[in-house]
Amino acid sequence: MSIIDVLAHAKIQHVQLFILDVEGAELLVLESIDFNAYHFDVIVIEANGQNFEPFFKSKPYKMIAIRGRNIWYQHHDFVPSEKPGVDMCFRGSWKTGIVPKRQRRYCT
């Protein structure tokens, strides 16, 4: 079953965050997606040295970050928002108590 099969079955056309890590077959998965039919706000891809810029050149996405092995792409229509007064970190906010104390180790 492909990602498109899953999205079609669930009747989902808009995905806020799509994380793609398929051990080297990321480009094959991306090529199978009809980006006119499915909208992703942010796509995170485990790159492992792969170059996705040629693929995304014709798509409405821009690279916004490279973190470790991951490349982050953002749709040109997406506007990030942040709750005022909340200091965000990986897995949520710890300064306001949203993230339990035991998970604060994920924040940098």
Backbone as numpy.savetxt, mean C-alpha at the origin, in Angstrom:
# Nx Ny Nz CAx CAy CAz Cx Cy Cz
-6.69 -18.87 -7.32 -7.54 -17.70 -7.32 -6.64 -16.46 -7.32
-6.93 -15.52 -8.19 -6.12 -14.31 -8.29 -6.70 -13.22 -7.39
-5.93 -12.15 -7.20 -6.40 -11.02 -6.41 -7.64 -10.40 -7.06
-7.68 -10.39 -8.37 -8.86 -9.85 -9.07 -10.08 -10.72 -8.82
-9.90 -12.04 -8.78 -11.01 -12.93 -8.45 -11.56 -12.62 -7.06
-10.67 -12.40 -6.12 -11.08 -12.10 -4.74 -11.83 -10.76 -4.69
-11.27 -9.74 -5.32 -11.92 -8.43 -5.32 -13.28 -8.47 -6.03
-13.34 -9.17 -7.15 -14.60 -9.27 -7.89 -15.65 -10.01 -7.08
-15.25 -11.11 -6.45 -16.19 -11.89 -5.64 -16.72 -11.05 -4.47
-15.86 -10.25 -3.88 -16.27 -9.41 -2.75 -16.92 -8.10 -3.20
-16.98 -7.89 -4.50 -17.55 -6.66 -5.07 -16.85 -5.41 -4.55
-15.52 -5.50 -4.52 -14.68 -4.38 -4.07 -13.98 -3.79 -5.27
-14.11 -2.48 -5.44 -13.42 -1.78 -6.52 -12.44 -0.74 -6.00
-12.56 -0.41 -4.71 -11.68 0.59 -4.11 -10.99 -0.02 -2.89
-9.65 0.02 -2.90 -8.85 -0.51 -1.81 -8.00 0.63 -1.29
-8.04 0.86 0.01 -7.27 1.96 0.58 -5.77 1.63 0.64
-5.43 0.46 1.13 -4.02 0.07 1.25 -3.86 -1.34 0.72
-3.03 -1.48 -0.30 -2.77 -2.78 -0.92 -1.30 -3.10 -0.71
-1.03 -4.16 0.04 0.34 -4.59 0.30 0.59 -5.85 -0.51
1.60 -5.78 -1.37 1.89 -6.87 -2.29 3.27 -7.46 -1.99
3.26 -8.72 -1.57 4.50 -9.45 -1.27 4.26 -10.90 -1.67
4.70 -11.25 -2.88 4.47 -12.60 -3.40 5.78 -13.24 -3.85
6.84 -12.94 -3.12 8.13 -13.60 -3.31 8.64 -13.57 -4.75
8.69 -12.38 -5.32 9.29 -12.21 -6.64 8.33 -12.14 -7.81
7.06 -12.42 -7.58 6.08 -12.40 -8.67 5.23 -11.13 -8.63
5.71 -10.09 -7.97 4.94 -8.86 -7.82 4.54 -8.25 -9.15
5.47 -8.19 -10.10 5.16 -7.60 -11.40 4.07 -8.39 -12.13
4.10 -9.70 -12.03 3.06 -10.53 -12.66 1.68 -10.22 -12.08
1.64 -10.04 -10.77 0.36 -9.71 -10.13 -0.10 -8.33 -10.58
0.80 -7.36 -10.57 0.43 -6.00 -11.00 -0.08 -5.98 -12.43
0.57 -6.74 -13.30 0.16 -6.79 -14.70 -1.21 -7.43 -14.89
-1.66 -8.22 -13.91 -2.96 -8.88 -14.01 -4.12 -7.98 -13.56
-3.81 -6.82 -13.01 -4.83 -5.93 -12.47 -5.24 -4.89 -13.51
-6.54 -4.74 -13.70 -7.08 -3.69 -14.56 -7.22 -2.43 -13.71
-6.27 -1.53 -13.82 -6.26 -0.34 -12.99 -7.35 0.66 -13.38
-8.06 0.40 -14.46 -9.24 1.22 -14.80 -10.47 0.73 -14.04
-10.45 -0.52 -13.63 -11.59 -1.10 -12.93 -11.40 -1.09 -11.41
-10.16 -1.06 -10.95 -9.85 -1.12 -9.52 -8.99 0.07 -9.13
-9.34 0.66 -8.00 -8.65 1.86 -7.52 -7.97 1.54 -6.19
-6.69 1.82 -6.10 -5.92 1.61 -4.88 -5.38 2.98 -4.45
-5.63 3.38 -3.19 -5.09 4.65 -2.71 -3.57 4.58 -2.56
-3.11 3.55 -1.86 -1.68 3.35 -1.62 -1.35 1.90 -1.90
-0.25 1.69 -2.62 0.25 0.35 -2.91 1.65 0.23 -2.32
1.86 -0.81 -1.52 3.17 -1.09 -0.94 3.64 -2.41 -1.55
4.82 -2.38 -2.15 5.34 -3.55 -2.85 6.69 -3.94 -2.27
6.85 -5.21 -1.92 8.18 -5.69 -1.55 8.97 -5.83 -2.84
9.98 -4.98 -3.00 10.67 -4.90 -4.28 11.82 -5.88 -4.43
12.60 -6.06 -3.39 13.77 -6.94 -3.47 14.59 -6.69 -4.73
14.88 -5.42 -5.00 15.71 -5.06 -6.14 15.00 -4.93 -7.47
13.71 -5.22 -7.52 12.96 -5.08 -8.77 12.65 -3.61 -9.03
12.57 -3.24 -10.29 12.27 -1.88 -10.69 10.84 -1.82 -11.22
9.97 -1.09 -10.54 8.57 -0.98 -10.94 8.25 0.33 -11.63
9.23 1.21 -11.74 8.99 2.52 -12.36 8.47 2.42 -13.79
9.02 1.55 -14.64 8.45 1.44 -16.00 6.97 1.04 -15.99
6.59 0.16 -15.07 5.20 -0.27 -14.99 4.30 0.89 -14.56
4.70 1.63 -13.54 3.86 2.69 -13.00 3.92 3.98 -13.82
4.82 4.06 -14.77 4.94 5.27 -15.58 3.64 5.61 -16.30
2.89 4.61 -16.73 1.64 4.84 -17.44 0.41 4.77 -16.52
0.65 4.68 -15.23 -0.45 4.58 -14.26 -0.51 5.87 -13.44
-1.66 6.15 -12.85 -1.82 7.39 -12.07 -1.25 7.28 -10.64
-0.03 6.77 -10.53 0.61 6.59 -9.23 1.99 7.23 -9.24
2.39 7.71 -8.07 3.75 8.20 -7.93 4.41 7.51 -6.74
5.71 7.28 -6.86 6.44 6.67 -5.77 6.60 7.73 -4.69
6.26 7.37 -3.46 6.35 8.33 -2.37 7.40 7.95 -1.34
7.82 6.68 -1.32 8.82 6.29 -0.32 9.42 4.94 -0.67
10.63 4.76 -0.19 11.29 3.46 -0.19 11.71 3.22 1.26
11.18 2.19 1.85 11.48 1.83 3.24 11.94 0.39 3.27
13.22 0.19 3.50 13.75 -1.16 3.50 13.56 -1.79 2.13
12.92 -2.93 2.08 12.66 -3.63 0.81 11.38 -3.17 0.14
10.64 -2.27 0.78 9.32 -1.89 0.29 9.32 -0.55 -0.43
8.57 -0.50 -1.53 8.36 0.73 -2.27 6.89 1.11 -2.13
6.65 2.37 -1.80 5.30 2.88 -1.59 4.89 3.75 -2.77
3.71 3.47 -3.33 3.15 4.26 -4.42 1.81 4.83 -3.95
1.55 6.07 -4.34 0.31 6.73 -3.96 -0.44 7.17 -5.22
-1.74 6.91 -5.25 -2.59 7.35 -6.36 -2.64 8.87 -6.36
-2.62 9.47 -7.54 -2.56 10.93 -7.62 -3.79 11.62 -7.04
-4.92 10.91 -6.91 -6.14 11.48 -6.33 -6.20 11.35 -4.81
-5.32 10.56 -4.24 -5.38 10.28 -2.80 -4.80 11.45 -2.00
-5.56 11.86 -0.98 -5.11 12.92 -0.09 -5.02 12.32 1.31
-3.80 12.14 1.81 -3.66 11.58 3.16 -4.28 12.50 4.20
-4.83 11.92 5.23 -5.37 12.73 6.32 -4.80 12.21 7.63
-4.85 13.06 8.61 -4.31 12.69 9.91 -5.21 13.30 10.97
-5.50 12.54 11.97 -6.33 13.04 13.05 -5.52 14.08 13.84
-6.03 15.28 13.99 -5.28 16.32 14.71 -4.93 15.88 16.13
-3.70 16.16 16.51 -3.26 15.86 17.88 -2.84 14.43 18.11
-2.82 13.61 17.08 -2.42 12.22 17.26 -1.07 12.02 16.59
-0.08 11.65 17.37 1.25 11.35 16.83 1.23 9.92 16.33
1.34 9.74 15.02 1.22 8.41 14.45 2.56 7.70 14.38
2.50 6.41 14.42 3.68 5.58 14.24 3.21 4.25 13.68
4.14 3.36 13.40 3.79 2.03 12.90 2.82 1.37 13.85
1.75 0.84 13.32 0.68 0.18 14.05 -0.15 1.14 14.90
-0.15 2.41 14.56 -1.04 3.33 15.24 -0.33 4.38 16.05
-1.04 4.92 16.99 -0.50 6.00 17.82 -0.26 5.50 19.22
0.91 5.81 19.75 1.20 5.36 21.11 1.13 6.50 22.11
1.37 7.71 21.71 1.38 8.82 22.67 -0.01 9.11 23.21
-1.05 8.81 22.47 -2.41 9.06 22.95 -3.05 7.81 23.53
-2.32 6.72 23.58 -2.84 5.51 24.19 -3.65 4.63 23.26
-3.68 4.94 21.97 -4.44 4.10 21.04 -3.78 2.74 20.90
-2.46 2.73 20.90 -1.74 1.47 20.82 -1.42 1.01 22.24
-1.76 -0.25 22.57 -1.46 -0.74 23.91 0.04 -0.67 24.21
0.34 -0.53 25.48 1.73 -0.36 25.91 2.64 -1.47 25.38
2.15 -2.69 25.30 2.98 -3.82 24.85 3.36 -3.71 23.37
2.64 -2.90 22.59 2.96 -2.75 21.17 3.78 -1.50 20.87
4.10 -0.72 21.88 4.83 0.53 21.65 6.22 0.30 21.08
6.73 -0.90 21.21 8.07 -1.18 20.68 8.13 -1.03 19.16
6.97 -1.02 18.48 6.95 -0.87 17.03 7.14 0.58 16.60
6.95 1.52 17.53 7.09 2.93 17.20 8.56 3.33 17.21
8.93 4.21 16.28 10.32 4.67 16.23 10.39 6.15 16.48
